Amino acid sequence: MYQDYVITAVSLVVLSMILGGIRVRKYNFPYIYFLFGVTVASFLLTDPILVGNMFVKVLYPLFVPFLYLVGPGIYGSYLPIAERRDYWHIVHYLPILIGYTLLFLHWFLDPVHYYQSISYARQLDWINTQIFYPFTDIYIFLAYPIFSSFYYVLTIRRLVKFKSDAKQFILPTGMLFFSPLIWDTVHQFIYGKGYFIHDGAILRYILVGAIIIIFWDITMVKPPKPKEVIDRMVENKSLIAAYPNIDLLPNKTMAIYIMELANESNIELFQKFKSKSAFIKSTSFTNEEWDQLFAFTRTSWNYLKKYIRIRRAIQIMDQGFLLNHNIDALAEEVGYNSRASLYAAFKQVMGISLPDFRLEHEV
């Protein structure tokens, strides 16, 4: 039973890491840092016998500084991109840089003591392990949950300042709540028993709640998008509705017509016109006016058909069409015979592939 729990807990954090990598992409790397740090801590602390001992014997001490990614990662994930790019933002990651610097200096200046310390660590003899001199390894381990909890508080303050949705508070608040138990688990890992709760098994059963909160956040709440990303998405949505170079067209009435045509909800309108002449006859504009449209916008009748169909495809995707239908049904709905034709037209009109568009806009 206990071993099943360990496997389940570690599997959940690994799955969270994978899902985070898929969902977050470039706009929120700090969230990935947070997940990675939590995954490292989980492998170390979930159970010393089943996982932790092997983790130490294989990777010690290279993984230790990564524990200090957890706090800055969750805090950075709620910061605007401009703040993350500020040179001073590196202050938050100094513990990691200092940790690896100490490792290098220890190995370079005193390799005999360095390898002796590794030997002590791999025997789980933490009293004699001092590889991060002048800090003891015990101090490094016990300070990690305290350091992280400081950033949970900063994150909550940041969310309060920006009046964020209540669901955004669940992850940092939950992690802050579990921080004393994480510290107690670290104590149990080092000394063989917890400071508050002596039974390590009970500690780890309780901490599955923290893992569930993380998994719930990555799957249900989804990583927070910085303001710049949200603004860019809003801007992109407005560009989707605009026909190329439509602002250059002197005939504003025709420009408005194009916009209304693209927003028409009756899909038959996009499918019934087999030729340019048949379409033009159905409108109140002359051949010369349509020629002027194509000249000023540098498009063509074929492009107009693609644009209208792709705009309609985006509209119905945004309404949840793909929740109950597949891409082939979407292609047929907007007048294409195959998904390949839809993909090609979408790439030409939007400048981005349909799968990438769906991932970016979550439709």
BALOBA-1460 file (C-alpha; in Angstrom, 3 decimals):
// residues 363
<rec num="1" residu="m" x="0.000" y="0.000" z="0.000"/>
<rec num="2" residu="y" x="2.702" y="2.467" z="0.993"/>
<rec num="3" residu="q" x="4.814" y="1.593" z="-2.028"/>
<rec num="4" residu="d" x="1.790" y="2.125" z="-4.283"/>
<rec num="5" residu="y" x="1.327" y="5.534" z="-2.726"/>
<rec num="6" residu="v" x="4.960" y="6.464" z="-3.405"/>
<rec num="7" residu="i" x="4.708" y="5.398" z="-7.042"/>
<rec num="8" residu="t" x="1.443" y="7.337" z="-7.459"/>
<rec num="9" residu="a" x="2.815" y="10.504" z="-5.832"/>
<rec num="10" residu="v" x="6.019" y="10.540" z="-7.881"/>
<rec num="11" residu="s" x="4.070" y="9.747" z="-11.057"/>
<rec num="12" residu="l" x="1.775" y="12.719" z="-10.449"/>
<rec num="13" residu="v" x="4.622" y="15.212" z="-10.070"/>
<rec num="14" residu="v" x="6.379" y="13.819" z="-13.149"/>
<rec num="15" residu="l" x="3.124" y="14.055" z="-15.112"/>
<rec num="16" residu="s" x="2.701" y="17.633" z="-13.859"/>
<rec num="17" residu="m" x="6.187" y="18.402" z="-15.139"/>
<rec num="18" residu="i" x="5.335" y="16.988" z="-18.572"/>
<rec num="19" residu="l" x="1.983" y="18.773" z="-18.781"/>
<rec num="20" residu="g" x="3.627" y="21.983" z="-17.625"/>
<rec num="21" residu="g" x="6.138" y="21.750" z="-20.449"/>
<rec num="22" residu="i" x="3.329" y="21.259" z="-22.952"/>
<rec num="23" residu="r" x="1.029" y="23.982" z="-21.660"/>
<rec num="24" residu="v" x="3.436" y="26.686" z="-20.540"/>
<rec num="25" residu="r" x="5.872" y="26.894" z="-23.450"/>
<rec num="26" residu="k" x="7.957" y="30.067" z="-23.720"/>
<rec num="27" residu="y" x="5.774" y="32.568" z="-21.931"/>
<rec num="28" residu="n" x="6.163" y="31.165" z="-18.420"/>
<rec num="29" residu="f" x="9.442" y="29.359" z="-17.918"/>
<rec num="30" residu="p" x="9.493" y="30.154" z="-14.153"/>
<rec num="31" residu="y" x="6.473" y="27.870" z="-13.753"/>
<rec num="32" residu="i" x="8.582" y="25.101" z="-15.272"/>
<rec num="33" residu="y" x="11.344" y="25.922" z="-12.770"/>
<rec num="34" residu="f" x="8.824" y="25.530" z="-9.953"/>
<rec num="35" residu="l" x="7.598" y="22.172" z="-11.250"/>
<rec num="36" residu="f" x="11.147" y="20.940" z="-11.802"/>
<rec num="37" residu="g" x="12.197" y="21.884" z="-8.268"/>
<rec num="38" residu="v" x="9.136" y="20.164" z="-6.804"/>
<rec num="39" residu="t" x="9.871" y="17.046" z="-8.869"/>
<rec num="40" residu="v" x="13.454" y="16.934" z="-7.584"/>
<rec num="41" residu="a" x="12.265" y="17.379" z="-3.987"/>
<rec num="42" residu="s" x="9.640" y="14.667" z="-4.445"/>
<rec num="43" residu="f" x="12.172" y="12.141" z="-5.724"/>
<rec num="44" residu="l" x="14.375" y="12.947" z="-2.737"/>
<rec num="45" residu="l" x="11.796" y="13.107" z="0.035"/>
<rec num="46" residu="t" x="8.822" y="10.975" z="-0.992"/>
<rec num="47" residu="d" x="10.435" y="7.952" z="0.600"/>
<rec num="48" residu="p" x="14.116" y="7.609" z="1.579"/>
<rec num="49" residu="i" x="14.196" y="3.847" z="1.035"/>
<rec num="50" residu="l" x="12.257" y="3.442" z="-2.206"/>
<rec num="51" residu="v" x="13.432" y="6.590" z="-3.987"/>
<rec num="52" residu="g" x="15.450" y="8.986" z="-1.867"/>
<rec num="53" residu="n" x="18.420" y="6.734" z="-1.072"/>
<rec num="54" residu="m" x="18.951" y="5.873" z="-4.725"/>
<rec num="55" residu="f" x="18.504" y="9.507" z="-5.702"/>
<rec num="56" residu="v" x="21.262" y="10.533" z="-3.278"/>
<rec num="57" residu="k" x="23.624" y="7.724" z="-4.262"/>
<rec num="58" residu="v" x="23.356" y="8.482" z="-7.970"/>
<rec num="59" residu="l" x="23.024" y="12.264" z="-8.197"/>
<rec num="60" residu="y" x="24.346" y="13.768" z="-4.962"/>
<rec num="61" residu="p" x="25.236" y="16.630" z="-4.732"/>
<rec num="62" residu="l" x="24.382" y="17.883" z="-8.236"/>
<rec num="63" residu="f" x="20.622" y="18.065" z="-7.680"/>
<rec num="64" residu="v" x="20.683" y="19.911" z="-4.330"/>
<rec num="65" residu="p" x="20.757" y="23.544" z="-5.616"/>
<rec num="66" residu="f" x="17.712" y="22.784" z="-7.759"/>
<rec num="67" residu="l" x="15.620" y="22.614" z="-4.575"/>
<rec num="68" residu="y" x="15.978" y="26.384" z="-4.447"/>
<rec num="69" residu="l" x="14.154" y="26.736" z="-7.770"/>
<rec num="70" residu="v" x="10.778" y="26.084" z="-6.159"/>
<rec num="71" residu="g" x="10.272" y="29.480" z="-4.483"/>
<rec num="72" residu="p" x="11.611" y="31.786" z="-7.219"/>
<rec num="73" residu="g" x="9.823" y="29.663" z="-9.816"/>
<rec num="74" residu="i" x="6.337" y="30.079" z="-8.388"/>
<rec num="75" residu="y" x="6.944" y="33.776" z="-7.661"/>
<rec num="76" residu="g" x="8.388" y="34.467" z="-11.104"/>
<rec num="77" residu="s" x="5.467" y="32.735" z="-12.797"/>
<rec num="78" residu="y" x="3.182" y="35.578" z="-11.677"/>
<rec num="79" residu="l" x="5.559" y="38.388" z="-12.668"/>
<rec num="80" residu="p" x="5.266" y="40.395" z="-15.891"/>
<rec num="81" residu="i" x="7.819" y="39.454" z="-18.535"/>
<rec num="82" residu="a" x="9.471" y="42.873" z="-18.224"/>
<rec num="83" residu="e" x="10.234" y="42.218" z="-14.550"/>
<rec num="84" residu="r" x="11.669" y="38.793" z="-15.321"/>
<rec num="85" residu="r" x="13.980" y="40.291" z="-17.915"/>
<rec num="86" residu="d" x="15.248" y="42.935" z="-15.531"/>
<rec num="87" residu="y" x="18.898" y="42.279" z="-14.645"/>
<rec num="88" residu="w" x="18.100" y="42.435" z="-10.935"/>
<rec num="89" residu="h" x="15.702" y="39.513" z="-11.249"/>
<rec num="90" residu="i" x="18.728" y="37.221" z="-11.087"/>
<rec num="91" residu="v" x="18.828" y="37.981" z="-7.346"/>
<rec num="92" residu="h" x="16.054" y="35.438" z="-6.878"/>
<rec num="93" residu="y" x="18.233" y="32.692" z="-8.342"/>
<rec num="94" residu="l" x="21.424" y="33.548" z="-6.457"/>
<rec num="95" residu="p" x="21.095" y="30.575" z="-4.045"/>
<rec num="96" residu="i" x="21.274" y="28.217" z="-7.036"/>
<rec num="97" residu="l" x="24.249" y="30.024" z="-8.564"/>
<rec num="98" residu="i" x="26.011" y="30.202" z="-5.198"/>
<rec num="99" residu="g" x="25.348" y="26.497" z="-4.619"/>
<rec num="100" residu="y" x="27.028" y="25.440" z="-7.841"/>
<rec num="101" residu="t" x="29.857" y="27.904" z="-7.265"/>
<rec num="102" residu="l" x="30.518" y="26.358" z="-3.840"/>
<rec num="103" residu="l" x="30.476" y="22.882" z="-5.375"/>
<rec num="104" residu="f" x="33.033" y="23.868" z="-7.977"/>
<rec num="105" residu="l" x="35.322" y="25.637" z="-5.502"/>
<rec num="106" residu="h" x="35.156" y="22.707" z="-3.083"/>
<rec num="107" residu="w" x="36.030" y="20.237" z="-5.832"/>
<rec num="108" residu="f" x="38.738" y="22.491" z="-7.282"/>
<rec num="109" residu="l" x="40.426" y="23.535" z="-4.018"/>
<rec num="110" residu="d" x="40.045" y="20.408" z="-1.902"/>
<rec num="111" residu="p" x="39.093" y="17.365" z="-4.021"/>
<rec num="112" residu="v" x="39.979" y="14.879" z="-1.254"/>
<rec num="113" residu="h" x="37.506" y="16.421" z="1.198"/>
<rec num="114" residu="y" x="34.983" y="16.860" z="-1.630"/>
<rec num="115" residu="y" x="34.878" y="13.155" z="-2.459"/>
<rec num="116" residu="q" x="34.941" y="12.230" z="1.221"/>
<rec num="117" residu="s" x="31.869" y="14.386" z="1.772"/>
<rec num="118" residu="i" x="30.115" y="12.706" z="-1.152"/>
<rec num="119" residu="s" x="30.958" y="9.349" z="0.422"/>
<rec num="120" residu="y" x="29.380" y="10.427" z="3.727"/>
<rec num="121" residu="a" x="26.298" y="11.696" z="1.921"/>
<rec num="122" residu="r" x="25.803" y="8.493" z="-0.011"/>
<rec num="123" residu="q" x="25.884" y="6.645" z="3.289"/>
<rec num="124" residu="l" x="23.223" y="9.140" z="4.483"/>
<rec num="125" residu="d" x="25.629" y="10.319" z="7.187"/>
<rec num="126" residu="w" x="24.484" y="13.921" z="7.204"/>
<rec num="127" residu="i" x="26.282" y="14.849" z="10.427"/>
<rec num="128" residu="n" x="29.671" y="14.560" z="8.706"/>
<rec num="129" residu="t" x="28.585" y="15.771" z="5.258"/>
<rec num="130" residu="q" x="29.768" y="19.299" z="4.505"/>
<rec num="131" residu="i" x="30.059" y="19.621" z="0.775"/>
<rec num="132" residu="f" x="28.632" y="23.165" z="0.587"/>
<rec num="133" residu="y" x="31.266" y="24.614" z="2.889"/>
<rec num="134" residu="p" x="30.963" y="26.888" z="4.905"/>
<rec num="135" residu="f" x="27.312" y="25.745" z="5.101"/>
<rec num="136" residu="t" x="26.473" y="22.278" z="6.327"/>
<rec num="137" residu="d" x="24.369" y="20.104" z="4.064"/>
<rec num="138" residu="i" x="21.854" y="19.748" z="6.909"/>
<rec num="139" residu="y" x="21.410" y="23.512" z="6.853"/>
<rec num="140" residu="i" x="20.964" y="23.507" z="3.059"/>
<rec num="141" residu="f" x="18.216" y="20.884" z="3.251"/>
<rec num="142" residu="l" x="16.346" y="22.389" z="6.205"/>
<rec num="143" residu="a" x="16.548" y="25.918" z="4.785"/>
<rec num="144" residu="y" x="14.961" y="24.935" z="1.465"/>
<rec num="145" residu="p" x="11.283" y="24.784" z="2.635"/>
<rec num="146" residu="i" x="11.741" y="27.984" z="4.675"/>
<rec num="147" residu="f" x="13.229" y="29.757" z="1.654"/>
<rec num="148" residu="s" x="10.355" y="28.515" z="-0.525"/>
<rec num="149" residu="s" x="7.665" y="29.566" z="1.971"/>
<rec num="150" residu="f" x="9.065" y="33.113" z="1.900"/>
<rec num="151" residu="y" x="8.341" y="33.192" z="-1.839"/>
<rec num="152" residu="y" x="4.848" y="31.751" z="-1.334"/>
<rec num="153" residu="v" x="4.119" y="34.775" z="0.861"/>
<rec num="154" residu="l" x="5.551" y="37.142" z="-1.778"/>
<rec num="155" residu="t" x="3.410" y="35.433" z="-4.419"/>
<rec num="156" residu="i" x="0.227" y="35.815" z="-2.375"/>
<rec num="157" residu="r" x="1.008" y="39.492" z="-1.783"/>
<rec num="158" residu="r" x="1.544" y="39.938" z="-5.506"/>
<rec num="159" residu="l" x="-1.810" y="38.305" z="-6.281"/>
<rec num="160" residu="v" x="-3.579" y="40.506" z="-3.713"/>
<rec num="161" residu="k" x="-1.976" y="43.610" z="-5.233"/>
<rec num="162" residu="f" x="-3.267" y="42.767" z="-8.707"/>
<rec num="163" residu="k" x="-6.657" y="41.522" z="-7.471"/>
<rec num="164" residu="s" x="-6.203" y="38.156" z="-9.165"/>
<rec num="165" residu="d" x="-8.902" y="35.507" z="-9.453"/>
<rec num="166" residu="a" x="-9.466" y="33.400" z="-6.343"/>
<rec num="167" residu="k" x="-8.345" y="30.239" z="-8.150"/>
<rec num="168" residu="q" x="-4.857" y="31.728" z="-8.636"/>
<rec num="169" residu="f" x="-4.405" y="31.835" z="-4.848"/>
<rec num="170" residu="i" x="-4.905" y="28.113" z="-4.352"/>
<rec num="171" residu="l" x="-1.418" y="26.977" z="-5.430"/>
<rec num="172" residu="p" x="0.727" y="29.415" z="-3.379"/>
<rec num="173" residu="t" x="-1.644" y="29.273" z="-0.395"/>
<rec num="174" residu="g" x="-1.702" y="25.483" z="-0.474"/>
<rec num="175" residu="m" x="2.076" y="25.246" z="-0.739"/>
<rec num="176" residu="l" x="2.470" y="27.704" z="2.157"/>
<rec num="177" residu="f" x="0.085" y="25.597" z="4.243"/>
<rec num="178" residu="f" x="2.108" y="22.449" z="3.580"/>
<rec num="179" residu="s" x="5.516" y="24.113" z="4.095"/>
<rec num="180" residu="p" x="5.815" y="23.178" z="7.816"/>
<rec num="181" residu="l" x="5.084" y="19.567" z="6.911"/>
<rec num="182" residu="i" x="7.649" y="19.678" z="4.101"/>
<rec num="183" residu="w" x="10.196" y="21.013" z="6.598"/>
<rec num="184" residu="d" x="9.243" y="18.198" z="8.984"/>
<rec num="185" residu="t" x="9.711" y="15.694" z="6.154"/>
<rec num="186" residu="v" x="13.187" y="17.072" z="5.481"/>
<rec num="187" residu="h" x="13.926" y="16.730" z="9.205"/>
<rec num="188" residu="q" x="12.755" y="13.121" z="9.084"/>
<rec num="189" residu="f" x="14.907" y="12.462" z="6.020"/>
<rec num="190" residu="i" x="18.016" y="13.752" z="7.812"/>
<rec num="191" residu="y" x="17.503" y="12.616" z="11.398"/>
<rec num="192" residu="g" x="15.246" y="9.607" z="10.933"/>
<rec num="193" residu="k" x="12.173" y="11.152" z="12.536"/>
<rec num="194" residu="g" x="10.099" y="14.271" z="12.104"/>
<rec num="195" residu="y" x="10.340" y="17.159" z="14.533"/>
<rec num="196" residu="f" x="6.560" y="17.526" z="14.924"/>
<rec num="197" residu="i" x="5.214" y="14.272" z="13.470"/>
<rec num="198" residu="h" x="7.595" y="11.436" z="14.217"/>
<rec num="199" residu="d" x="6.135" y="8.890" z="11.786"/>
<rec num="200" residu="g" x="7.548" y="9.590" z="8.314"/>
<rec num="201" residu="a" x="4.832" y="7.513" z="6.624"/>
<rec num="202" residu="i" x="2.100" y="9.723" z="8.089"/>
<rec num="203" residu="l" x="3.982" y="12.817" z="6.950"/>
<rec num="204" residu="r" x="4.181" y="11.604" z="3.398"/>
<rec num="205" residu="y" x="0.571" y="10.520" z="3.276"/>
<rec num="206" residu="i" x="-0.434" y="14.040" z="4.315"/>
<rec num="207" residu="l" x="1.866" y="15.637" z="1.746"/>
<rec num="208" residu="v" x="0.039" y="13.911" z="-1.092"/>
<rec num="209" residu="g" x="-2.361" y="16.843" z="-0.682"/>
<rec num="210" residu="a" x="0.354" y="19.236" z="-1.873"/>
<rec num="211" residu="i" x="0.998" y="17.063" z="-4.917"/>
<rec num="212" residu="i" x="-2.725" y="17.002" z="-5.742"/>
<rec num="213" residu="i" x="-2.865" y="20.820" z="-5.494"/>
<rec num="214" residu="i" x="0.035" y="21.122" z="-7.945"/>
<rec num="215" residu="f" x="-1.514" y="18.600" z="-10.333"/>
<rec num="216" residu="w" x="-4.890" y="20.344" z="-10.091"/>
<rec num="217" residu="d" x="-3.284" y="23.718" z="-10.798"/>
<rec num="218" residu="i" x="-1.468" y="22.569" z="-13.931"/>
<rec num="219" residu="t" x="-4.492" y="20.702" z="-15.324"/>
<rec num="220" residu="m" x="-7.469" y="22.814" z="-14.222"/>
<rec num="221" residu="v" x="-6.319" y="26.347" z="-13.378"/>
<rec num="222" residu="k" x="-3.497" y="26.324" z="-15.941"/>
<rec num="223" residu="p" x="-0.318" y="28.367" z="-15.556"/>
<rec num="224" residu="p" x="-0.801" y="32.125" z="-15.254"/>
<rec num="225" residu="k" x="-0.172" y="34.168" z="-18.385"/>
<rec num="226" residu="p" x="1.808" y="37.404" z="-17.946"/>
<rec num="227" residu="k" x="-0.008" y="40.617" z="-18.850"/>
<rec num="228" residu="e" x="2.133" y="41.045" z="-21.954"/>
<rec num="229" residu="v" x="1.028" y="37.654" z="-23.250"/>
<rec num="230" residu="i" x="-2.630" y="38.390" z="-22.561"/>
<rec num="231" residu="d" x="-2.332" y="41.762" z="-24.314"/>
<rec num="232" residu="r" x="-0.670" y="40.082" z="-27.292"/>
<rec num="233" residu="m" x="-3.435" y="37.479" z="-27.450"/>
<rec num="234" residu="v" x="-6.062" y="40.234" z="-27.436"/>
<rec num="235" residu="e" x="-4.133" y="42.001" z="-30.178"/>
<rec num="236" residu="n" x="-3.923" y="38.791" z="-32.186"/>
<rec num="237" residu="k" x="-7.655" y="38.272" z="-31.865"/>
<rec num="238" residu="s" x="-8.268" y="41.732" z="-33.291"/>
<rec num="239" residu="l" x="-5.903" y="40.962" z="-36.174"/>
<rec num="240" residu="i" x="-7.782" y="37.787" z="-36.923"/>
<rec num="241" residu="a" x="-10.911" y="39.818" z="-37.667"/>
<rec num="242" residu="a" x="-9.112" y="42.299" z="-39.946"/>
<rec num="243" residu="y" x="-8.713" y="41.600" z="-43.637"/>
<rec num="244" residu="p" x="-5.116" y="42.213" z="-44.844"/>
<rec num="245" residu="n" x="-4.422" y="45.905" z="-45.528"/>
<rec num="246" residu="i" x="-8.121" y="46.700" z="-45.212"/>
<rec num="247" residu="d" x="-7.198" y="50.082" z="-43.728"/>
<rec num="248" residu="l" x="-5.754" y="51.098" z="-47.133"/>
<rec num="249" residu="l" x="-9.080" y="50.681" z="-48.882"/>
<rec num="250" residu="p" x="-10.738" y="54.053" z="-49.771"/>
<rec num="251" residu="n" x="-14.165" y="52.426" z="-49.982"/>
<rec num="252" residu="k" x="-14.985" y="52.134" z="-46.258"/>
<rec num="253" residu="t" x="-18.429" y="50.734" z="-46.986"/>
<rec num="254" residu="m" x="-16.850" y="47.755" z="-48.716"/>
<rec num="255" residu="a" x="-14.386" y="47.380" z="-45.840"/>
<rec num="256" residu="i" x="-17.312" y="47.144" z="-43.411"/>
<rec num="257" residu="y" x="-19.017" y="44.652" z="-45.720"/>
<rec num="258" residu="i" x="-15.957" y="42.419" z="-45.688"/>
<rec num="259" residu="m" x="-15.964" y="42.478" z="-41.892"/>
<rec num="260" residu="e" x="-19.649" y="41.606" z="-41.754"/>
<rec num="261" residu="l" x="-19.171" y="38.888" z="-44.342"/>
<rec num="262" residu="a" x="-16.439" y="37.317" z="-42.249"/>
<rec num="263" residu="n" x="-18.657" y="37.361" z="-39.163"/>
<rec num="264" residu="e" x="-21.651" y="35.839" z="-40.902"/>
<rec num="265" residu="s" x="-22.777" y="32.765" z="-38.976"/>
<rec num="266" residu="n" x="-24.531" y="31.056" z="-41.907"/>
<rec num="267" residu="i" x="-21.877" y="28.728" z="-43.281"/>
<rec num="268" residu="e" x="-23.802" y="28.252" z="-46.543"/>
<rec num="269" residu="l" x="-22.768" y="31.771" z="-47.494"/>
<rec num="270" residu="f" x="-19.158" y="30.611" z="-47.706"/>
<rec num="271" residu="q" x="-19.926" y="27.516" z="-49.720"/>
<rec num="272" residu="k" x="-22.499" y="28.415" z="-52.332"/>
<rec num="273" residu="f" x="-20.398" y="30.740" z="-54.515"/>
<rec num="274" residu="k" x="-18.491" y="28.623" z="-57.015"/>
<rec num="275" residu="s" x="-17.069" y="31.557" z="-58.982"/>
<rec num="276" residu="k" x="-15.986" y="35.135" z="-58.497"/>
<rec num="277" residu="s" x="-18.613" y="36.458" z="-60.897"/>
<rec num="278" residu="a" x="-21.442" y="34.642" z="-59.111"/>
<rec num="279" residu="f" x="-20.328" y="36.054" z="-55.788"/>
<rec num="280" residu="i" x="-19.998" y="39.630" z="-57.096"/>
<rec num="281" residu="k" x="-23.484" y="39.500" z="-58.611"/>
<rec num="282" residu="s" x="-24.856" y="38.660" z="-55.160"/>
<rec num="283" residu="t" x="-23.381" y="41.863" z="-53.699"/>
<rec num="284" residu="s" x="-24.224" y="45.534" z="-54.174"/>
<rec num="285" residu="f" x="-20.680" y="46.351" z="-55.339"/>
<rec num="286" residu="t" x="-19.417" y="46.503" z="-58.924"/>
<rec num="287" residu="n" x="-16.642" y="44.537" z="-60.564"/>
<rec num="288" residu="e" x="-14.472" y="47.668" z="-60.489"/>
<rec num="289" residu="e" x="-14.970" y="48.079" z="-56.748"/>
<rec num="290" residu="w" x="-13.971" y="44.469" z="-56.109"/>
<rec num="291" residu="d" x="-10.942" y="44.866" z="-58.363"/>
<rec num="292" residu="q" x="-10.049" y="47.932" z="-56.332"/>
<rec num="293" residu="l" x="-10.383" y="45.889" z="-53.128"/>
<rec num="294" residu="f" x="-8.015" y="43.195" z="-54.358"/>
<rec num="295" residu="a" x="-5.554" y="45.788" z="-55.675"/>
<rec num="296" residu="f" x="-5.396" y="47.859" z="-52.481"/>
<rec num="297" residu="t" x="-5.256" y="44.856" z="-50.160"/>
<rec num="298" residu="r" x="-2.922" y="42.879" z="-52.451"/>
<rec num="299" residu="t" x="-5.179" y="39.851" z="-52.227"/>
<rec num="300" residu="s" x="-7.354" y="37.873" z="-54.639"/>
<rec num="301" residu="w" x="-10.712" y="36.178" z="-54.939"/>
<rec num="302" residu="n" x="-9.148" y="32.891" z="-53.872"/>
<rec num="303" residu="y" x="-7.614" y="34.553" z="-50.825"/>
<rec num="304" residu="l" x="-10.951" y="36.143" z="-49.924"/>
<rec num="305" residu="k" x="-12.600" y="32.706" z="-49.916"/>
<rec num="306" residu="k" x="-9.828" y="31.315" z="-47.723"/>
<rec num="307" residu="y" x="-10.014" y="34.264" z="-45.359"/>
<rec num="308" residu="i" x="-13.780" y="33.968" z="-44.882"/>
<rec num="309" residu="r" x="-13.573" y="30.219" z="-44.279"/>
<rec num="310" residu="i" x="-10.661" y="30.486" z="-41.860"/>
<rec num="311" residu="r" x="-12.340" y="33.321" z="-39.976"/>
<rec num="312" residu="r" x="-15.428" y="31.152" z="-39.665"/>
<rec num="313" residu="a" x="-13.289" y="28.237" z="-38.495"/>
<rec num="314" residu="i" x="-11.787" y="30.408" z="-35.757"/>
<rec num="315" residu="q" x="-15.237" y="31.600" z="-34.709"/>
<rec num="316" residu="i" x="-16.664" y="28.140" z="-34.236"/>
<rec num="317" residu="m" x="-13.487" y="26.811" z="-32.583"/>
<rec num="318" residu="d" x="-13.811" y="29.641" z="-30.078"/>
<rec num="319" residu="q" x="-17.410" y="28.533" z="-29.487"/>
<rec num="320" residu="g" x="-16.211" y="25.020" z="-28.583"/>
<rec num="321" residu="f" x="-16.785" y="23.193" z="-31.871"/>
<rec num="322" residu="l" x="-13.768" y="20.928" z="-31.375"/>
<rec num="323" residu="l" x="-14.993" y="19.764" z="-27.988"/>
<rec num="324" residu="n" x="-17.492" y="17.534" z="-29.781"/>
<rec num="325" residu="h" x="-16.020" y="17.266" z="-33.299"/>
<rec num="326" residu="n" x="-12.669" y="16.534" z="-34.903"/>
<rec num="327" residu="i" x="-10.575" y="18.547" z="-37.380"/>
<rec num="328" residu="d" x="-12.086" y="16.726" z="-40.363"/>
<rec num="329" residu="a" x="-15.549" y="17.869" z="-39.280"/>
<rec num="330" residu="l" x="-14.243" y="21.415" z="-38.875"/>
<rec num="331" residu="a" x="-12.812" y="21.356" z="-42.402"/>
<rec num="332" residu="e" x="-16.114" y="20.134" z="-43.837"/>
<rec num="333" residu="e" x="-18.066" y="22.706" z="-41.822"/>
<rec num="334" residu="v" x="-16.204" y="25.622" z="-43.406"/>
<rec num="335" residu="g" x="-16.180" y="24.226" z="-46.925"/>
<rec num="336" residu="y" x="-12.992" y="22.166" z="-47.317"/>
<rec num="337" residu="n" x="-12.822" y="18.588" z="-48.528"/>
<rec num="338" residu="s" x="-9.971" y="17.562" z="-46.221"/>
<rec num="339" residu="r" x="-8.034" y="18.633" z="-43.174"/>
<rec num="340" residu="a" x="-4.948" y="19.083" z="-45.374"/>
<rec num="341" residu="s" x="-6.721" y="21.832" z="-47.337"/>
<rec num="342" residu="l" x="-7.794" y="23.468" z="-44.083"/>
<rec num="343" residu="y" x="-4.253" y="23.312" z="-42.678"/>
<rec num="344" residu="a" x="-2.754" y="24.838" z="-45.828"/>
<rec num="345" residu="a" x="-5.301" y="27.673" z="-45.963"/>
<rec num="346" residu="f" x="-4.972" y="28.351" z="-42.238"/>
<rec num="347" residu="k" x="-1.191" y="28.650" z="-42.493"/>
<rec num="348" residu="q" x="-1.480" y="31.047" z="-45.453"/>
<rec num="349" residu="v" x="-4.102" y="33.287" z="-43.848"/>
<rec num="350" residu="m" x="-2.879" y="33.302" z="-40.241"/>
<rec num="351" residu="g" x="0.861" y="32.829" z="-40.700"/>
<rec num="352" residu="i" x="0.786" y="30.083" z="-38.062"/>
<rec num="353" residu="s" x="-0.202" y="26.431" z="-38.226"/>
<rec num="354" residu="l" x="-3.610" y="25.401" z="-36.922"/>
<rec num="355" residu="p" x="-2.169" y="23.123" z="-34.155"/>
<rec num="356" residu="d" x="0.096" y="25.932" z="-32.928"/>
<rec num="357" residu="f" x="-2.797" y="28.401" z="-33.044"/>
<rec num="358" residu="r" x="-4.955" y="26.064" z="-30.953"/>
<rec num="359" residu="l" x="-2.170" y="25.582" z="-28.424"/>
<rec num="360" residu="e" x="-1.514" y="29.318" z="-28.118"/>
<rec num="361" residu="h" x="-5.164" y="30.333" z="-27.871"/>
<rec num="362" residu="e" x="-6.378" y="27.173" z="-26.075"/>
<rec num="363" residu="v" x="-9.294" y="26.541" z="-28.455"/>
